[in-house]
Amino acid sequence: MEIINSLSLIGKYSWDAIDIAQIEGATVRLHWADQPYKWHKNDGCEVFVVLDGKIRMHYLSNNEEHQKILNPGDICYIKEGEEHVAYPLEPSRILVIEKKGSI
């Protein structure tokens, strides 16, 4: 058994991560971020859990950009191929579960 204190993670760079587990083709990673990631589409589904901080999630729907604020405890489910980018509004810690090898 391993216990990980997510609040103690401070990355060397934005979106630095700790690999927690690989479960049947999926990775579980704890990310630290203070800068936006990049617009991207995953080649599988993604579960994005805000543990600490605040995120403005930008996403495209019907070729229009939308935004939602994610607070600690919020879970965002992103379907395969949905284009999105996360903008931390403050230093944040995020648990991401996605297909192994996805960006």
DOMI-910582 format. One record per residue: x, z, y of N, C-alpha, C in turn. Coordinates in nm, 2 decimals, padded with zeros to 4 digits, always signed. Layout:
DOMI-910582
NODE|n_px|n_pz|n_py|ca_px|ca_pz|ca_py|c_px|c_pz|c_py
NODE|X|Z|Y|X|Z|Y|X|Z|Y $
...
//
This chain:
DOMI-910582
NODE|n_px|n_pz|n_py|ca_px|ca_pz|ca_py|c_px|c_pz|c_py
NODE|+00.08|+00.00|-00.12|+00.00|+00.00|+00.00|+00.09|+00.00|+00.12 $
NODE|+00.04|-00.07|+00.23|+00.11|-00.07|+00.35|+00.01|-00.05|+00.47 $
NODE|+00.05|+00.03|+00.56|-00.03|+00.06|+00.67|+00.03|+00.00|+00.80 $
NODE|-00.04|-00.08|+00.87|+00.01|-00.14|+00.99|-00.06|-00.10|+01.11 $
NODE|+00.01|-00.04|+01.21|-00.05|+00.00|+01.33|-00.05|-00.12|+01.43 $
NODE|-00.16|-00.19|+01.44|-00.17|-00.31|+01.52|-00.14|-00.28|+01.67 $
NODE|-00.17|-00.16|+01.72|-00.14|-00.14|+01.86|+00.01|-00.12|+01.89 $
NODE|+00.09|-00.11|+01.79|+00.23|-00.09|+01.82|+00.30|-00.23|+01.83 $
NODE|+00.24|-00.34|+01.79|+00.30|-00.47|+01.79|+00.32|-00.52|+01.94 $
NODE|+00.44|-00.55|+01.97|+00.47|-00.62|+02.09|+00.57|-00.73|+02.05 $
NODE|+00.53|-00.85|+02.07|+00.61|-00.96|+02.03|+00.72|-00.99|+02.12 $
NODE|+00.82|-01.07|+02.06|+00.93|-01.11|+02.14|+00.89|-01.23|+02.23 $
NODE|+00.78|-01.29|+02.20|+00.73|-01.41|+02.27|+00.58|-01.41|+02.25 $
NODE|+00.51|-01.48|+02.33|+00.36|-01.49|+02.32|+00.33|-01.56|+02.19 $
NODE|+00.23|-01.51|+02.11|+00.18|-01.56|+01.99|+00.28|-01.53|+01.87 $
NODE|+00.38|-01.44|+01.90|+00.46|-01.39|+01.79|+00.37|-01.32|+01.69 $
NODE|+00.40|-01.32|+01.56|+00.31|-01.27|+01.46|+00.38|-01.19|+01.35 $
NODE|+00.31|-01.11|+01.29|+00.35|-01.04|+01.16|+00.26|-01.11|+01.05 $
NODE|+00.33|-01.16|+00.95|+00.25|-01.21|+00.83|+00.21|-01.09|+00.75 $
NODE|+00.08|-01.06|+00.73|+00.04|-00.95|+00.66|+00.01|-00.98|+00.51 $
NODE|-00.05|-01.10|+00.49|-00.08|-01.13|+00.35|-00.12|-01.28|+00.33 $
NODE|-00.10|-01.33|+00.21|-00.15|-01.46|+00.17|-00.25|-01.43|+00.06 $
NODE|-00.38|-01.48|+00.08|-00.48|-01.45|-00.02|-00.55|-01.58|-00.05 $
NODE|-00.53|-01.63|-00.17|-00.59|-01.75|-00.23|-00.59|-01.86|-00.13 $
NODE|-00.47|-01.90|-00.08|-00.46|-02.01|+00.01|-00.48|-01.99|+00.16 $
NODE|-00.51|-01.86|+00.19|-00.53|-01.82|+00.33|-00.42|-01.73|+00.38 $
NODE|-00.38|-01.73|+00.51|-00.29|-01.63|+00.56|-00.36|-01.54|+00.65 $
NODE|-00.31|-01.41|+00.65|-00.37|-01.31|+00.74|-00.25|-01.27|+00.83 $
NODE|-00.26|-01.29|+00.96|-00.15|-01.27|+01.05|-00.20|-01.18|+01.17 $
NODE|-00.11|-01.09|+01.21|-00.14|-01.01|+01.33|-00.06|-01.07|+01.44 $
NODE|-00.12|-01.12|+01.55|-00.06|-01.19|+01.66|-00.06|-01.10|+01.78 $
NODE|+00.05|-01.11|+01.86|+00.06|-01.05|+02.00|+00.06|-01.16|+02.09 $
NODE|-00.01|-01.16|+02.20|-00.01|-01.27|+02.30|-00.04|-01.22|+02.44 $
NODE|+00.03|-01.29|+02.53|+00.01|-01.26|+02.67|+00.00|-01.39|+02.75 $
NODE|+00.01|-01.51|+02.68|+00.00|-01.64|+02.74|-00.09|-01.72|+02.65 $
NODE|-00.15|-01.83|+02.71|-00.24|-01.92|+02.63|-00.16|-01.98|+02.51 $
NODE|-00.23|-02.02|+02.41|-00.17|-02.09|+02.30|-00.17|-02.24|+02.34 $
NODE|-00.24|-02.32|+02.27|-00.25|-02.46|+02.31|-00.38|-02.52|+02.25 $
NODE|-00.43|-02.62|+02.31|-00.55|-02.68|+02.25|-00.51|-02.73|+02.11 $
NODE|-00.60|-02.70|+02.01|-00.57|-02.75|+01.88|-00.70|-02.75|+01.79 $
NODE|-00.69|-02.81|+01.68|-00.79|-02.81|+01.58|-00.73|-02.77|+01.45 $
NODE|-00.79|-02.68|+01.38|-00.74|-02.63|+01.25|-00.79|-02.73|+01.14 $
NODE|-00.71|-02.73|+01.03|-00.75|-02.82|+00.92|-00.82|-02.73|+00.81 $
NODE|-00.88|-02.62|+00.86|-00.96|-02.53|+00.78|-01.03|-02.44|+00.88 $
NODE|-01.12|-02.35|+00.82|-01.18|-02.25|+00.91|-01.09|-02.14|+00.95 $
NODE|-01.12|-02.08|+01.06|-01.04|-01.97|+01.12|-01.13|-01.85|+01.16 $
NODE|-01.09|-01.73|+01.12|-01.15|-01.61|+01.17|-01.05|-01.54|+01.27 $
NODE|-01.10|-01.52|+01.39|-01.02|-01.47|+01.50|-01.08|-01.34|+01.54 $
NODE|-01.01|-01.23|+01.52|-01.06|-01.09|+01.55|-00.98|-01.03|+01.66 $
NODE|-01.04|-01.00|+01.77|-00.97|-00.93|+01.88|-00.96|-00.78|+01.85 $
NODE|-00.84|-00.73|+01.84|-00.82|-00.59|+01.81|-00.80|-00.51|+01.93 $
NODE|-00.73|-00.57|+02.03|-00.69|-00.50|+02.15|-00.67|-00.61|+02.26 $
NODE|-00.71|-00.58|+02.38|-00.70|-00.67|+02.49|-00.82|-00.75|+02.52 $
NODE|-00.81|-00.86|+02.58|-00.93|-00.94|+02.62|-00.88|-01.09|+02.62 $
NODE|-00.96|-01.18|+02.55|-00.93|-01.32|+02.54|-01.05|-01.40|+02.60 $
NODE|-01.01|-01.51|+02.67|-01.11|-01.61|+02.71|-01.09|-01.73|+02.61 $
NODE|-01.18|-01.75|+02.52|-01.17|-01.86|+02.43|-01.24|-01.98|+02.49 $
NODE|-01.16|-02.09|+02.50|-01.21|-02.22|+02.54|-01.24|-02.30|+02.42 $
NODE|-01.35|-02.38|+02.42|-01.38|-02.46|+02.30|-01.46|-02.58|+02.35 $
NODE|-01.45|-02.69|+02.27|-01.52|-02.81|+02.30|-01.65|-02.82|+02.21 $
NODE|-01.76|-02.85|+02.28|-01.88|-02.87|+02.20|-01.95|-02.99|+02.27 $
NODE|-01.98|-03.09|+02.19|-02.04|-03.21|+02.25|-01.96|-03.27|+02.36 $
NODE|-01.83|-03.27|+02.34|-01.73|-03.32|+02.44|-01.74|-03.25|+02.58 $
NODE|-01.79|-03.12|+02.58|-01.79|-03.04|+02.70|-01.71|-02.91|+02.67 $
NODE|-01.63|-02.87|+02.77|-01.56|-02.75|+02.75|-01.65|-02.63|+02.79 $
NODE|-01.64|-02.53|+02.70|-01.72|-02.40|+02.72|-01.62|-02.29|+02.71 $
NODE|-01.66|-02.17|+02.75|-01.58|-02.05|+02.75|-01.66|-01.93|+02.71 $
NODE|-01.60|-01.84|+02.63|-01.66|-01.71|+02.60|-01.55|-01.60|+02.61 $
NODE|-01.59|-01.49|+02.66|-01.49|-01.38|+02.67|-01.51|-01.30|+02.54 $
NODE|-01.39|-01.27|+02.48|-01.39|-01.19|+02.36|-01.32|-01.05|+02.39 $
NODE|-01.38|-00.95|+02.35|-01.33|-00.81|+02.38|-01.30|-00.75|+02.24 $
NODE|-01.23|-00.63|+02.25|-01.19|-00.56|+02.12|-01.31|-00.54|+02.03 $
NODE|-01.30|-00.58|+01.91|-01.41|-00.57|+01.81|-01.48|-00.70|+01.79 $
NODE|-01.46|-00.80|+01.88|-01.53|-00.93|+01.87|-01.46|-01.01|+01.76 $
NODE|-01.54|-01.08|+01.69|-01.49|-01.17|+01.58|-01.54|-01.31|+01.62 $
NODE|-01.45|-01.41|+01.62|-01.49|-01.55|+01.65|-01.46|-01.63|+01.52 $
NODE|-01.56|-01.70|+01.47|-01.55|-01.79|+01.36|-01.54|-01.93|+01.41 $
NODE|-01.43|-02.00|+01.38|-01.41|-02.13|+01.42|-01.41|-02.23|+01.30 $
NODE|-01.50|-02.32|+01.30|-01.51|-02.41|+01.19|-01.40|-02.52|+01.19 $
NODE|-01.38|-02.57|+01.08|-01.27|-02.67|+01.06|-01.29|-02.79|+01.16 $
NODE|-01.19|-02.82|+01.23|-01.19|-02.94|+01.32|-01.25|-02.90|+01.46 $
NODE|-01.29|-02.78|+01.49|-01.34|-02.74|+01.62|-01.22|-02.72|+01.71 $
NODE|-01.21|-02.79|+01.82|-01.10|-02.78|+01.92|-01.12|-02.66|+02.00 $
NODE|-01.01|-02.58|+02.02|-01.02|-02.46|+02.09|-00.88|-02.42|+02.14 $
NODE|-00.88|-02.32|+02.24|-00.76|-02.26|+02.28|-00.79|-02.12|+02.33 $
NODE|-00.70|-02.02|+02.30|-00.73|-01.88|+02.34|-00.64|-01.85|+02.46 $
NODE|-00.70|-01.79|+02.57|-00.63|-01.75|+02.69|-00.64|-01.60|+02.69 $
NODE|-00.53|-01.53|+02.67|-00.53|-01.38|+02.68|-00.54|-01.35|+02.83 $
NODE|-00.63|-01.26|+02.87|-00.65|-01.22|+03.01|-00.56|-01.09|+03.03 $
NODE|-00.51|-01.04|+02.93|-00.41|-00.93|+02.93|-00.34|-00.93|+02.80 $
NODE|-00.23|-00.86|+02.78|-00.16|-00.85|+02.65|-00.26|-00.81|+02.54 $
NODE|-00.27|-00.89|+02.44|-00.37|-00.87|+02.33|-00.31|-00.88|+02.19 $
NODE|-00.38|-00.82|+02.10|-00.35|-00.82|+01.96|-00.47|-00.88|+01.89 $
NODE|-00.44|-00.98|+01.80|-00.54|-01.06|+01.74|-00.51|-01.07|+01.59 $
NODE|-00.61|-01.05|+01.51|-00.60|-01.07|+01.36|-00.65|-01.21|+01.34 $
NODE|-00.57|-01.30|+01.28|-00.62|-01.43|+01.25|-00.61|-01.46|+01.10 $
NODE|-00.72|-01.51|+01.04|-00.72|-01.54|+00.90|-00.76|-01.69|+00.90 $
NODE|-00.67|-01.77|+00.84|-00.68|-01.91|+00.83|-00.61|-01.97|+00.71 $
NODE|-00.64|-02.10|+00.69|-00.58|-02.17|+00.58|-00.43|-02.17|+00.59 $
NODE|-00.36|-02.14|+00.48|-00.22|-02.14|+00.48|-00.16|-02.27|+00.54 $
NODE|-00.06|-02.26|+00.63|+00.00|-02.38|+00.69|-00.07|-02.44|+00.81 $
NODE|-00.19|-02.38|+00.84|-00.26|-02.43|+00.96|-00.19|-02.38|+01.09 $
NODE|-00.21|-02.46|+01.20|-00.14|-02.42|+01.33|-00.22|-02.30|+01.39 $
//
